[in-house]
């Protein structure tokens, strides 16, 4: 065959192959149905799931979000669901899914902060069912077990790491004024429906507040006040700090000026480990515990609290970094298709509003 014919034949074959490749490359996976907004390794994420999560996050008392704002939030929710499904499939593959017993234990603990009526009301407001809550708990626990095994277990913070951080951030540990580590139990005659404690115990008037304060004072004096304080705070305190045992963290001396004068006076008179008697405040009562007092000055690396704070900080930083990297790797290994994102692009954001 003459050279020019061989060249024409090769060109025709190349053109045909290029056209085929172009067609194949443009061929995309079709959505399994209009209600499927994404798939993760074949597992479908439905529009109804995203819509339910969307409704639970939108404040019913706030103005309705615009069409664009709603779609943007739904895209973010869908992306989170894709991440969750990706990690759940990995947890399942590694036999790390949470058991029914673990789910029930967590569910009971989370529900204990509410009365049955309050709990049902919250479910109704969020548009959720008990099964929805339990499914969410199972996902959270399973993913946490996976990340503990695959990420947290691999993190180590050496003594040299701690020393290096201290030397590079020496000024951070120079305390300019005395610090007071304080915890509190708050009793108020005006119960806040948004504040909960483990026993759902709230005083409804000043007389009940007085009786409750006397009861707690008696419990603290009868037992080990230092040991029992945080448990009693979680059980009875009528403040947002109840869930953390009433812990307010370290407060600088100047910060005490923002507190009720009676509370400031009590803190300044206490020694570490002391627990106050109930202090009358605004018709209710506050019981204080001074956990620790730190003088002003440079904190040394030899201070165990300094070492622990640095260790916690470095561990948290590395954990966040490794979790992000781990999720990125899992997403790369998974076959993910986001049909909602495609529809938004193809319609230039003009998708029909969801109801």
C-alpha positions as CSV (number, residue, x, y, z in Angstrom):
1,X,0.0,0.0,0.0
2,X,1.3,3.4,-0.9
3,X,2.5,5.5,2.0
4,X,-0.1,8.3,1.5
5,X,-2.9,5.6,1.7
6,X,-1.5,4.1,4.8
7,X,-1.3,7.7,6.3
8,X,-5.0,8.4,5.4
9,X,-6.1,5.0,6.8
10,X,-4.2,5.7,10.1
11,X,-5.7,9.2,10.2
12,X,-9.2,7.8,9.7
13,X,-8.7,5.1,12.4
14,X,-7.3,7.8,14.8
15,X,-10.3,10.1,14.1
16,X,-12.7,7.2,14.8
17,X,-11.0,6.2,18.0
18,X,-10.9,9.9,19.2
19,X,-14.6,10.3,18.5
20,X,-15.4,7.1,20.4
21,X,-13.3,8.2,23.3
22,X,-14.9,11.6,23.3
23,X,-18.4,10.1,23.3
24,X,-17.5,7.6,26.1
25,X,-15.9,10.4,28.1
26,X,-19.0,12.5,28.0
27,X,-21.3,9.7,28.9
28,X,-22.2,10.1,32.5
29,X,-23.9,8.0,35.1
30,X,-27.7,8.6,34.9
31,X,-29.5,9.2,38.2
32,X,-31.4,6.0,39.2
33,X,-34.5,8.2,39.8
34,X,-35.6,11.8,40.4
35,X,-35.6,11.2,44.2
36,X,-31.9,10.1,44.2
37,X,-29.6,13.0,44.9
38,X,-26.4,11.0,45.4
39,X,-24.9,7.5,45.4
40,X,-21.9,6.2,47.4
41,X,-20.7,2.9,46.0
42,X,-24.2,2.2,44.9
43,X,-25.9,3.2,48.1
44,X,-28.5,5.8,47.4
45,X,-29.1,9.1,49.3
46,X,-32.6,10.3,48.7
47,X,-33.9,13.8,48.4
48,X,-36.3,13.1,51.2
49,X,-33.4,12.4,53.6
50,X,-31.8,15.7,52.7
51,X,-35.1,17.6,53.0
52,X,-35.7,16.1,56.5
53,X,-32.3,17.2,57.7
54,X,-32.8,20.6,56.1
55,X,-36.1,21.2,57.9
56,X,-34.5,20.2,61.2
57,X,-31.8,22.9,60.8
58,X,-34.0,25.7,59.7
59,X,-35.4,27.9,62.4
60,X,-39.2,27.8,62.0
61,X,-39.4,31.3,63.6
62,X,-36.9,32.8,61.2
63,X,-37.6,34.1,57.7
64,X,-37.8,31.4,55.1
65,X,-34.4,31.1,53.3
66,X,-34.2,32.2,49.7
67,X,-34.2,29.6,46.9
68,X,-30.4,30.0,46.5
69,X,-29.7,29.8,50.3
70,X,-31.9,26.7,50.6
71,X,-30.1,24.9,47.7
72,X,-26.7,25.9,49.2
73,X,-27.6,24.5,52.6
74,X,-29.0,21.3,51.0
75,X,-25.7,20.9,49.0
76,X,-23.8,21.2,52.3
77,X,-26.1,18.7,54.0
78,X,-25.8,16.3,51.1
79,X,-22.0,16.5,51.2
80,X,-22.0,15.7,54.9
81,X,-24.3,12.7,54.2
82,X,-21.9,11.5,51.5
83,X,-19.0,11.8,54.0
84,X,-21.0,9.9,56.7
85,X,-22.0,7.1,54.3
86,X,-18.4,6.8,53.1
87,X,-17.2,6.4,56.6
88,X,-20.1,4.1,57.6
89,X,-19.3,1.7,54.8
90,X,-15.7,1.6,56.0
91,X,-16.8,1.0,59.6
92,X,-19.1,-1.8,58.4
93,X,-16.2,-3.4,56.4
94,X,-14.1,-3.3,59.6
95,X,-16.9,-4.7,61.8
96,X,-17.0,-1.5,63.8
97,X,-20.7,-0.7,63.6
98,X,-22.2,0.3,66.9
99,X,-24.3,-2.5,68.6
100,X,-28.0,-2.1,69.6
101,X,-26.9,-2.0,73.3
102,X,-24.5,0.9,72.6
103,X,-27.2,2.8,70.7
104,X,-29.8,2.3,73.5
105,X,-27.3,3.4,76.2
106,X,-26.5,6.6,74.3
107,X,-30.2,7.2,73.4
108,X,-31.2,6.8,77.1
109,X,-28.5,9.2,78.2
110,X,-29.4,11.9,75.6
111,X,-33.1,11.6,76.4
112,X,-32.6,11.8,80.2
113,X,-32.2,15.6,80.1
114,X,-35.8,16.0,79.0
115,X,-39.2,15.0,80.4
116,X,-41.2,12.7,78.1
117,X,-43.4,15.6,77.0
118,X,-40.3,17.9,76.3
119,X,-38.6,15.1,74.3
120,X,-41.7,14.4,72.1
121,X,-42.1,18.2,71.6
122,X,-38.5,18.5,70.4
123,X,-38.9,15.5,68.0
124,X,-42.0,17.2,66.6
125,X,-40.3,20.5,66.2
126,X,-37.3,18.9,64.4
127,X,-39.6,16.7,62.3
128,X,-37.8,13.6,63.6
129,X,-38.9,10.2,64.9
130,X,-37.3,8.0,67.6
131,X,-35.9,5.8,64.9
132,X,-34.3,8.8,63.2
133,X,-32.6,9.7,66.5
134,X,-31.4,6.2,67.0
135,X,-30.1,5.9,63.4
136,X,-28.2,9.1,63.9
137,X,-26.7,7.8,67.1
138,X,-25.7,4.6,65.5
139,X,-23.9,6.5,62.7
140,X,-22.2,8.8,65.2
141,X,-21.0,6.0,67.4
142,X,-19.9,3.8,64.5
143,X,-17.9,6.6,62.9
144,X,-16.3,7.5,66.2
145,X,-15.2,3.9,66.7
146,X,-13.7,3.9,63.2
147,X,-11.8,7.2,63.7
148,X,-10.6,6.1,67.1
149,X,-9.1,3.0,65.5
150,X,-7.9,4.4,62.3
151,X,-6.8,7.9,63.4
152,X,-6.7,8.6,67.1
153,X,-4.9,5.4,68.0
154,X,-2.0,6.4,65.7
155,X,-1.4,9.9,67.2
156,X,1.4,10.4,69.6
157,X,2.7,13.5,71.3
158,X,6.3,13.2,72.5
159,X,8.0,15.1,75.4
160,X,10.2,16.8,72.7
161,X,7.0,18.0,70.9
162,X,5.8,19.5,74.2
163,X,9.2,21.1,74.9
164,X,9.4,22.6,71.4
165,X,5.9,24.1,71.6
166,X,6.6,25.6,74.9
167,X,9.9,27.2,73.7
168,X,8.2,28.5,70.6
169,X,5.2,29.9,72.5
170,X,6.8,31.0,75.8
171,X,4.7,34.2,76.1
172,X,1.5,32.2,76.0
173,X,2.2,30.9,79.5
174,X,2.9,34.2,81.1
175,X,-0.2,34.9,83.2
176,X,-0.7,38.6,83.8
177,X,-3.2,38.3,86.7
178,X,-4.4,35.6,89.2
179,X,-6.7,33.0,87.7
180,X,-9.6,31.2,89.5
181,X,-10.9,27.8,88.3
182,X,-14.5,27.8,89.4
183,X,-17.5,25.6,89.2
184,X,-21.1,26.4,90.0
185,X,-24.6,25.0,90.8
186,X,-27.3,27.4,89.8
187,X,-30.8,27.3,91.3
188,X,-33.4,29.8,89.8
189,X,-37.1,30.4,90.6
190,X,-37.7,31.1,86.9
191,X,-37.1,27.8,85.0
192,X,-35.7,28.1,81.5
193,X,-37.3,25.5,79.1
194,X,-34.1,25.5,77.1
195,X,-31.9,24.5,80.1
196,X,-31.9,20.8,81.2
197,X,-30.2,18.7,83.9
198,X,-30.0,15.0,84.3
199,X,-32.9,14.7,86.8
200,X,-35.1,17.3,85.0
201,X,-35.2,19.0,88.4
202,X,-36.2,22.7,88.2
203,X,-37.4,25.1,90.9
204,X,-40.7,26.8,89.9
205,X,-40.7,29.6,92.5
206,X,-38.6,31.2,95.2
207,X,-39.8,28.8,97.9
208,X,-38.9,25.7,95.8
209,X,-35.5,27.3,95.0
210,X,-34.9,27.7,98.8
211,X,-35.7,24.1,99.5
212,X,-33.7,22.8,96.7
213,X,-30.6,24.9,97.8
214,X,-30.9,23.6,101.3
215,X,-31.1,20.0,100.0
216,X,-28.0,20.4,97.9
217,X,-26.1,22.1,100.7
218,X,-27.0,19.2,103.0
219,X,-25.8,16.7,100.3
220,X,-22.5,18.5,99.8
221,X,-21.8,18.7,103.6
222,X,-22.8,15.0,104.2
223,X,-20.6,13.6,101.4
224,X,-17.3,14.5,99.8
225,X,-18.1,17.9,98.5
226,X,-15.1,18.0,96.1
227,X,-16.0,14.6,94.6
228,X,-19.8,15.0,94.5
229,X,-20.0,18.6,93.2
230,X,-19.8,17.9,89.5
231,X,-22.3,15.0,89.7
232,X,-24.8,17.2,91.7
233,X,-24.3,20.0,89.2
234,X,-25.1,17.6,86.3
235,X,-28.2,16.3,88.2
236,X,-29.6,19.6,89.5
237,X,-28.0,22.8,88.2
238,X,-30.4,25.0,86.2
239,X,-27.7,26.5,84.0
240,X,-26.1,25.7,80.7
241,X,-23.0,24.5,82.5
242,X,-24.9,21.6,84.0
243,X,-23.8,19.1,81.3
244,X,-20.1,19.9,82.2
245,X,-20.5,19.5,85.9
246,X,-20.9,23.3,86.4
247,X,-17.3,23.9,85.3
248,X,-16.7,27.6,84.3
249,X,-13.0,27.1,83.6
250,X,-10.4,29.6,84.6
251,X,-11.6,33.1,85.3
252,X,-9.1,36.0,85.6
253,X,-9.4,38.2,88.6
254,X,-10.7,41.1,86.5
255,X,-13.4,38.8,85.1
256,X,-14.8,38.4,88.6
257,X,-15.9,42.1,88.4
258,X,-18.5,41.1,85.9
259,X,-20.1,38.7,88.5
260,X,-22.5,39.5,91.3
261,X,-20.5,41.2,94.1
262,X,-21.5,38.4,96.5
263,X,-20.1,35.8,94.2
264,X,-16.9,37.7,93.7
265,X,-16.5,38.1,97.5
266,X,-17.0,34.3,98.0
267,X,-14.5,33.3,95.4
268,X,-11.8,35.6,96.7
269,X,-12.3,34.2,100.3
270,X,-12.2,30.5,99.2
271,X,-9.2,28.2,99.1
272,X,-8.8,25.5,96.4
273,X,-11.2,22.6,97.2
274,X,-13.7,24.8,99.1
275,X,-17.4,24.7,98.4
276,X,-19.6,27.6,99.4
277,X,-23.0,27.5,101.1
278,X,-25.8,28.6,98.8
279,X,-25.4,32.3,98.0
280,X,-28.6,34.3,97.3
281,X,-28.7,35.7,93.8
282,X,-31.7,37.3,92.0
283,X,-34.3,35.4,94.0
284,X,-32.4,32.1,93.5
285,X,-29.1,30.6,94.7
286,X,-25.6,29.8,93.5
287,X,-23.2,27.3,95.1
288,X,-19.6,27.7,94.1
289,X,-16.6,25.5,94.2
290,X,-13.0,26.8,93.8
291,X,-11.2,24.0,92.0
292,X,-7.8,25.8,91.7
293,X,-6.2,29.2,92.0
294,X,-3.2,30.2,89.9
295,X,-1.1,33.2,90.8
296,X,0.2,35.7,88.2
297,X,3.5,35.0,86.5
298,X,5.3,32.8,84.1
299,X,4.2,29.2,84.0
300,X,7.1,26.8,83.7
301,X,7.4,23.8,81.5
302,X,7.7,21.6,84.6
303,X,4.1,22.5,85.6
304,X,2.0,19.4,84.9
305,X,-1.0,21.6,83.9
306,X,1.2,23.3,81.3
307,X,2.4,20.0,79.9
308,X,-1.1,18.6,79.8
309,X,-2.6,21.7,78.1
310,X,0.2,21.5,75.4
311,X,-0.3,17.8,75.0
312,X,-4.1,18.2,74.5
313,X,-3.6,21.1,72.0
314,X,-1.1,19.2,69.9
315,X,-3.2,16.0,70.0
316,X,-6.3,17.9,68.9
317,X,-4.5,19.6,66.1
318,X,-3.1,16.3,64.7
319,X,-6.4,14.6,65.2
320,X,-8.2,17.2,63.1
321,X,-5.5,17.0,60.4
322,X,-5.5,13.2,60.2
323,X,-9.3,13.0,60.2
324,X,-9.4,15.4,57.2
325,X,-6.8,13.4,55.4
326,X,-8.5,10.1,56.2
327,X,-11.8,11.3,55.0
328,X,-10.3,12.6,51.8
329,X,-8.6,9.2,51.2
330,X,-11.9,7.4,51.8
331,X,-13.7,9.7,49.4
332,X,-11.1,9.1,46.8
333,X,-11.5,5.3,47.1
334,X,-15.3,5.5,47.0
335,X,-17.4,5.8,43.9
336,X,-19.5,8.9,44.6
337,X,-21.9,10.7,42.3
338,X,-23.6,13.9,43.4
339,X,-26.7,14.2,41.2
340,X,-28.0,17.3,43.0
341,X,-24.9,19.2,42.2
342,X,-25.1,18.2,38.6
343,X,-28.7,19.3,38.4
344,X,-27.9,22.7,39.9
345,X,-25.1,23.2,37.4
346,X,-27.2,22.1,34.5
347,X,-30.1,24.4,35.5
348,X,-27.8,27.3,36.4
349,X,-29.4,27.2,39.9
350,X,-32.9,27.3,38.6
351,X,-34.1,24.0,40.1
352,X,-37.8,24.1,41.2
353,X,-38.2,25.0,44.8
354,X,-38.7,22.1,47.1
355,X,-41.8,21.9,49.4
